[in-house]
Amino acid sequence: MQRLKRLFIAIRRSISDTSYYEEVLNGKRFWYSLRYLYGLLVCTALLAGLTFSAWVLTLVPRIPSFVVQISAVARAVYPPGLIVTVKNGQLSTNVQEPYVIEYPSQIGSWLHQRKPDDREANMPAHLVTIDTNAHIEDYRSKDSLILVTKRSVVYPDRQAGSFGYRVFQLDSMKRDKELRIDQKLYNALVDKLLPYLHRLTLIAFAAIAVALLVWPFVGASVALAGYLLYLLLLTTLVWIIAMIARRRLTYAALYRMGMPGATVPILYTLLERLLGFHIPMGATALFLVWMVIVIFNVQPPQPAAHVILHDAQSTKERKRPKSSLHARA
């Protein structure tokens, strides 16, 4: 508990007190800064895990009804008589194209009941469009959730915005085998997958356990490696600024101070995610500005030669006979 308290005090001081960096510079080793950065990343990963767990808990009561609906809808999706063949990275069908597969009636009625401000309000009008004459760039104009072309499958990417998409290239499949998809094969796959739906509640609680007990440490370790590389570049920029300003700070010292200094971009990035906004290079700019403030407010350690000379002069003064001092007076 004391360690956690010290960590929170260090976090507060790292974003508000430049004297903390003087302590890091003159009295702390590299491993102190490394442990601090890892502890900070564990806290942020734990916060992300708590947010994810809270979201999953809101879904758990809906799982039974979701399983019932999906079980009823799954078989109705694939049209009878449709045969899709993929050979040598190219797709062909036995139907007239463009061939449109609509949403099942249960999902379609729900979509018509959406409110304009719902996130799903931007859902395309159709479920799947198969058009071997279309191109990837036609994804938006087809107004379909999934677009299947001769050589690719295009599907939505919500992280890239309302009209973002990702592409799966069919030529990445094994060329020496022919894949033939019909309703019989589709139903066989559905029969294998549906039993897993009944375990969704168990999977949800397992995901919460991983998010709270495993992810904070694994995620922090991965993020730590990334930030250490990130600091290698940015410390170079800070070191150049320090050289121009004639601040006697070595690259190693700036790198050591940069680890607690990374608190500013880490907390800023967390704030971006929570509030849903993004400013390009905002975290990097904040880090550079904060470190410039730090290097102008810390007292660089005195060179060793200057310290030895000063100590020698002090010793000489102490050893000087009192008579000579009185005579001078």
Secondary structure, 3 states (H helix, E strand, C coil): CHHHHHHHHHHHHHCCCCHHHHHHHHHCCHHHHHHHHHHHHHHHHHHHHHHHHHHHHHHHHHHHHHHHHHHHHHHHHCCCCCCEEEECCEEEECCCCCEEECCCHHHHHHHHCCCCCCHHHHCCCEEEEECCCCCHHHHHHHCEEEEECCCEEEEECHHHCCCCEEEEEHHHCCCCCCEEECHHHHHHHHHHHHHHHCCHHHHHHHHHHHHHHCHHHHHHHHHHHHHHHHHHHHHHHHHHHHHHCCCCCCHHHHHHHHHHHCHHHHHHHHHHHHHCCCCCCHHHHHHHHHHHHHHCCCCCCCCHHHHHHHHHHHHHHHHCCHHHHHHHC
